[in-house]
């Protein structure tokens, strides 16, 4: 078990998770903005 390899895999996993979370937040913000525009 090499330590650098584990660290690399952990960072790639975290980066992928972070990007999916950012995309979810972006979709949520866009949805709220569209809802406010349509309601007003």
Secondary structure as GFF3:
##gff-version 3
##sequence-region A 1 40
A	DSSP	alpha_helix	3	39	.	.	.	ID=ss1
###
